[in-house]
C-alpha cells in the first residue's frame, strides 16, 4: 500500500509540476538511443550517463569531475586491501523502500553476474560484505589505490525491486536478451522514469523522494532519438528541442550564427581507435584462407602507416579532433605528450611491410563500424577504406546502428575482424584503458580487448600499475606499457574527438570532458 501511495504521489507531483511550469520542460536529442535502462548492460558512455540520472553510485563526480559523496557519505581505507563505506542514512528508492547495505551487496553480485558488461568496475574486489545497514566493506585481492574512482559509474539497484520483477540477473545485450530492467528503471537518483519508447522517446520527471537538494529546475525531461543529422539540427533550429547532444562538425558554424543558440565545445577524454583480430588462426571476415594477416605485426604497422590522420582531422572532423598514438589522451592520469608522437604516413614502407609479411598484393577484410555512436563515425571509416586501398588492403565497410554494432564487436568471442571503437577511462586513469582494452582476456580483465591482443609482459606491467602507489614509479610503468602497445601495434589509435553540444540560450548546463550529461545540473530560464 505504501508503495502505491508513493508512486501515486510521484505521478501527481510530476503532472502538477508540468502543468504549472511548462517552461521548465527540457527537450533534448541525440542520434542514437540509450539501448537499455539497465545500468549494467553495457559499458558505454551514453548509456551510463543517461541511466545515472536514475541510478546513483556510492561516489559520484562533481561539476569539475572531482570525487564527491553520493550514496556513501564518506569512505576510508582500513588497511591496504580493505575499504569501508559509510552509507547515507534515510535514503529511499523512488518506490519508497529504504536504501540499505543489502542493496549494495546485491548490486555487487549482480554487476559481476551473468549478462553484465560492467564487471570491471569491481575487478579488483574479492568480497563486498555488509557490516550493518549503513556500512559496507570491500576487500580487494591486491591493494587498489584507485578503487573509489572505479565506483563512480556503478549505479546501485534495489534488491527488492529486482527480485519482485525477475530482474536479478542482467539481460545480455550481445544476445539481444531483455528483462524487466531493460525497459523499466527504479533508483534513488534525481529523476524517475515516466515513459519509454525505444528508438523514439524516453520521458523522465523529478524524483520527489531524492535525498539531495536539486540544482535543476526541471519539471519534465523529454529525450528524443533523431538519427538523421539534418533532421536533428532542424529540430533545434525550429525550437522543437532545446539541446542537441551530438552536433555534426559541418553544422557548427550555422548553429553558432543563429540567434538564440550557442555551441558548447571542449576536449573529450574518449579515444577513437581501430582494432584488429589478432587471436584467430583465420579471420571471420576476410578473403585470406588458412591464416590471419593481423597476427603479423608487420601487417598491423603497414595499416597504421597508410592511414592519414591529418586528412581525417581536417576534412572529416573539420578540425574537431586531436591526433593521437595512444589509447588514452590528455586529461587521463598517466598521459605524457612525449609518448604520443604518431609516425608519419609512409605508403612505400607500408607496401614493403605487407610484401615482407607475404601479402604483396594485399588482402580483403571487412571493417565493422557504427554509424550513430561517435562523431562522423561512418565518414571516418569510409576514409579509412580509401586510405588502405592505396596499399592494396581491400576493405568492405559494414556500417550499422550501435545496437547491432556492439552486439557483434562486444560479443564474448567478438564477431569481428577489423573494427572502429572509442573508449573513455571512467576512472580518468591510464590503468582503466590498459586493463580493459589490452590486457589478455581473463575473468574481469580485458573485457573490451576485442582483438584478442595478448602479451604476458604487458599483463605483468598492468598488474604492477594497479598496485603501485609511488607516482613517479607508476608513471614509468604506464610509459613502458604504452610503448609496448605501440611497438606491437596492438591498436591503431586515431584521435580524441571534441565534445560539441548545441543548446538554446535560455538553458544552462555542465559539459564534462567525459561527455557525461547530468540532468541534475540543467536549468531552463524563463
N, C-alpha and C positions, 0 to 999 in steps of 0.2 A: 504493500500500500504506500509506504514512504517513497519508494522508487517512482510509482505512478504520479504521486503528488509533485515530486521534484521535477519530473520530466514535463508535467503539465505547466509547472511554473516557468521552466526554462523556455518552453514554446511561447507561453503567454508574454513573457518579458521580451522575447525576440520580436514577436509581432507588434507589441506596443512600441518598442523602440523604433522599428522600421516605419511604423505609421507616423510617429511624431517627429522623426528626424530623417526623412528621405534623403536629405543632402549628404548624410553620412553613410550611404551605401557606396561601397568601394568595388568597382568592377575592373578586373584586370584580365589579361590574355597572355597565352603562351602558344608556341607552335605545336606542343605535344602535351599529352595528359600525364597525370601522376601515376597512372597504370595500376596502382594498388594502394589502398588505405592502410595496409598492414605495414608498420614501420620496420619490420624485419625482413621484408620480402625481397628487397634489392638495395645494394649499397650504391645508390645513385643520388647525386646531389639534389636534383629537383624533387624526387620522391621523399628524401629525408627532410628537406627544408619545408615542404608542404605539410607533411604529417607532423612536424614539430609544432605546428600551431594547435594540435590536438593532444599529442603525447609529449610529455616532458621528461628530460633526463634528470639525473641526480645533480649534475653540474652543467650549467649552460654557458654560452658565450654572451658577453655584453655587447653593446653597440660597437666597441672598439676591439672585439674578439678576445678580450681577456676572460679568464675563468671567473665565474661568479656563482653563488649558491642558487639552486633551484629546489628540487625536491629534497636535497640534503642541505642543511643549514651550515654544516662545517664537516671537515674531514681531516684525518691525521694519519700519519704512518706510524703504527705502533712499534713495528720492528721492520727489518729490511724486506720482509715478504708479507706483511700484514697491514692492510689499510682499514680504518674504521670510519664509517659514515653515519652521521647523526641526522636522522630524517626529520623533516619539517612536521611538527605536530599540528593536528587539526585540519590537514588537507583532505579533501573529499574528491572522488571522481565525479564526473558531471552527472552520474545517475544517483548521487547521494551517498554511495558507500565509502567508508573510510579508506584512506591510503595507509598501508602499513608495510612492515618489513616483509610480510608474506608475499606481497605483490612484487617486491624487488627480487626475492628468491625465485619466485615463479618466472618472472621476466628473464632472469639469468638462465634458467633451464630452457625456456622457450627459444631465446635468441641463439642458443647453441644446439638446438634440436633440429630434427628433420625439416627440410624446406627453407631454413633460414639462410639468407645471403649476407648476414651481418655478424656472424660468429666472431670475426676478427676483432670486434670491439672488446671482447673479453678473452683474447687469445692467450694472454699470459696468466689468466686466472685459473687456479686449480679448484677453488671452492668459494661459494658465496653462502654465508650462513647468517641466520637470524640470531641476534643477541637478545633483543626484546622487540617490542612492537615498533620502536622508533630508533633502533640501532642495527646496523648490518656490518659485518666484517667480510672482507675479501682477502683470501690468501693467494698469492701468486706463486708460480712454480719457481721463479727466479726474481730477484729484485727488479722492479719495474718503475723507474723514476717518472715515467710519463703516463701512468695509469689514469690519473684524473683527466688528462687531455683525451684519452681514448673513450671516455664515457660521455662526452658532450653530445654525441649523436644517438645515444642509446635511450630511446623513449621507453618509459615504464608503463606496462599494461596492467589492467585489473585481472587478477586471477579469477575472481567470481564471475566477471563478465565473459571471459574466455571460456570458462568451464560451462557456463549456462548456455552459450551459443555454439558449443562444439568447435571451438577455435583454439584449442590448447597447443596445436602444432601449426606451423607456418605452411600455407599453401605454396607449393613450389611453382614459381612463375615460369621457370625454364620448361616445365611440363604442362604449362597452361592450366594449372590447377586453380581452383577457387574454394574459399570457405566464407563464413560469415564476416571475418575480419577483412576480406578483400574489398568489400563494398560498403562496409559499416565501420564506425570508429567510435571509441569512448575512452577519453583520457582525463587527465587533470588540468589540461592546458587552457590557454586563454579563449579558445573557440570550441564550439561544438558543431557537429555535422548536422545540417538541415536536410539536404538532398544530394543525391549523387546520380549523374547521368554520364557514364563512362564515354570518353572521347567527345563530350559536348560541354557539360557544365557541372560544377560542384559548388554548392552554396554552404557557407558557414555563418554562424551567428555568435555573438559574445557568450561566454560561459559565465552565468551569474554566480556560480559557486567557486570561481577561480580565487585562489589564495592571495594572489599578488595584486598590487594597485595598477590598474590599467593605464598605460601611457597612450593607447589608441583612443579614438573617439568614434569607432565604427559601430553601426547598428546592424550591418549585414555585409557579407563579402561574397561576391559572385566571381568565380574563376571560370573563364571561358577558353575552350580549346579552339583556336583558329589556325589551322595548319598552313594555309596559303599566306605567304609573306605580304602580298599586295592587299589581300582582304584584311589581314590583321592590322596593317598600318592604316588602311582606310577607316577601320573601326575606331582607331584612336583619333584620327583627324576629324571624324564626324561627331565625336563625343559619345559614341556607343560604349567605349571603355575608357577608363581613367589612366591606365598604365599598361605598357607592353613590356614583358619580361625578356623577350628575345627580339632585338632590333637588327635587321639586316644592315651591314655597313653601308650599302648603297643608298639607304633611306635616311641616313643620319643628317645630312645637310638639309634635306627637305623638312624634316621634323624640326630641326633647330631654327629654321626661318619662319616657322608657323607660330603666330601669336597665340599665347595661352598654353604652349607646350614647351618642354625643355628636355634636353638629353642629359642623362647622368651616366658617367663612364669612369672606369678605373681598372687597374690591372687585376687579373684573376689569378688565383693560386693553381688553377687547373692546367695541366699539361696535356696537349694533344699529341698522340704518337701513333706509329704503325707497328703492329705486332705480326710475327711470323711463326707458324707451327714448326718448332724445331725438335719435336719428340717422335712423331710418327715416322715409320720407315717409308711410307708412301703417303703423299698428301691426298686429302679428301677431294680437293677441288683444283686439279692440275692435269695437264696433258703428259706429264712425266710419269712413266710406269716403273715400278720396281725400286725407286729411290726417292729421296726427299732433298730437293735442292737447298732448302733452308737449313739443313744440318751442316752445311759447309759455310764457315764464317766468311769465305771469300764472296759467296753469293750475297750474303747479307750486307757486306761492305759495299759491293758493287751497286746494290739498290740504293743505299744511303747516298753514295756519291752521285747518283743520277738525279736525285730529287732536288730541285732548285727552290729552296725555301724562301729566298728573297723574292722570287717571282710570285710565289703563293702569298707572301706577306703583302706585297704591293698591289697585285692585281686581283687576287681572290678576296683577301681580307681587307683591302683598301687601307692598309697601314695599321689596322686594329689587331696587331699581334706582335709578340716578341719572339724572335727565333731562338731556339734552344738546342742543346745537345745533351741534356739530362732529363730524367723522368720526373724531376721536381724543379721548381723555379724560385725566383725571388719571393721573399715573404715566408718561405719554408725554412725552418731551422736546419742548418747543415748546408745550405746553398752558398757556394762561393763563385763569384764571377769568373775567376781564373780557371775553374773546372768546366766552364760552359762554352768553350770555343768549338764551333762546328767546322769540320773540314770543308773546303770549297768544292763546288761542283767540278767533277773531272770525268767526263764521259769516256775518254780514251782509257783511263785507268780502270774504269768500271767494266769496259768491254774486255780488257785484258784479264781482269779477275774472273769474269764469267768463263772465258775461254780456258783459263788455268783450272777452273773447277769442273770442266767437262761440258760446258754449255756455250760453245762458240756461236750457236745460232739462237741462243736464248731459250725460253720455255714459256708455257702458258700457265696462268693461275688466276683464280677468282679473288677479287677484293671485296670483302663484306664491309658495308658502310651504312651508318644510319643516315636518314635524310630529314630528321626532325629533332636531333638531340643537341648538336654543337653548332656554333656559328658557321654557316656556309659549309656544313659537313659534306654534303654531296658534291658541291663545287670543288672542294679540296680534293676529294677522291677522284673526280674527273680530271683534275690537273695532274695528279699522280699517275693516272693511266697513260696520259700523253707523254709524260717525262720518262717513264720506264720503257715506253715503246722505242725510245731513242737508243737503248742498249739491247734491244731485242727481247725484252720481257713483255709478253703479250698478256695484258691484264683485262679480264672481263669484270666489269663493275656490277656488283649486286647491291644496290641501294634500296633500303626498306625502312619502314617505320621502326621506332625504337623498341616497340613491343616485340616484333619479330626478330629484330637485330640482336637484342640482348638475350633472347631465348636461345639463339644459335651460339653466339660468341661466349656467353657465360654458362652454357650447359656444362655439366660435370666433366664431359670429355671434349669440351669446346669444339663444336661442329664448324670449324673454320680453318682455313689455311693461311689467310692473309687478311688483316682487319685494321680498321681505324678505331681508336678508343681515346677517351680522356680520363684523367684521374686527378682528384683533389685530395691531398692528405688531410683528413678531418682533424688530425692532431696538430697540423701545421709543423710537422717534424718529418725529416727525411726518412726516418725508420719506417714510417707508415707506408710510403711508396715502395721502398726496398723490400719490406716484409711481405706486402700484399701482392705486388706485381712481379717480383723477380726471384724471390726465394723458391726453392723446389717445393712443389705441391705436396703437402703432408699435413693431415688433420686440419687445423685452423690456419696454417701457413700457406702462402702462395695461392690463395683462393682466386685471385684475379690474374694469375700467371697463365694467361690463355694461350700462350705459345709453347708452354712446357719447357722453358729455359731451365737448365739445371747445372749448377757449378758448386761442388762441395766447399771449395774455398770461399766462395761468395756467401754461402749459407752460414759458414762459421763466422764470417765478419758480421753478418746481420745479427747473429746471436750475441756477439760481443757488444755491438752498438746498443742493443736492448737494455743491457745492464750497466753500461759504463756511465759513471756519474761525473768524471772529470771532463769539463767542456773541451779542453784542448785535445785530449786523447780521443774523445768521442768524435770530434771533427776530423781528426786524422783517419779514423776508421771509416767514416762516411765518405771521405775523399777517396780512400783506397777502393771501397766498394763501387763508387761511381765510376772510377776509371776502369775497373774490371768490366763493368757492363759496357762501357764504350769500346774497350778492346775486343770484347766478344761480340759487339754489335747485337746485343740481346734484343734491343728495340731500335727503331728509327725515330728518335724524338723529333718533333716538328716545331711546336710553338706553344706559348701561353697566350690564350686569346684574351681580349679586352672585354670586361663586363660592360655591356651597353644596354641601358634601360631608357625608356621614354615615358614621360609622365606629364599629367596636366599640372599647371602652375599652382592650383589650389590644393595639391597633395604634397605632404611631407612624408618622407620615408628614409630608411637607412640602407644604403647599398654597402654590402660587405664583400671583402676580397675572396671569400669562399663561394660567392654567388648565392649565399643564403638570403632568404627573404622572410624575416619575421614580421608577421602582420601585427604583432603587439606593438610595433614601433611606427605604425602608419596612422596618420591623421588626415582627415579631409576637411578643408576650410569651407567657410560659408560663401 
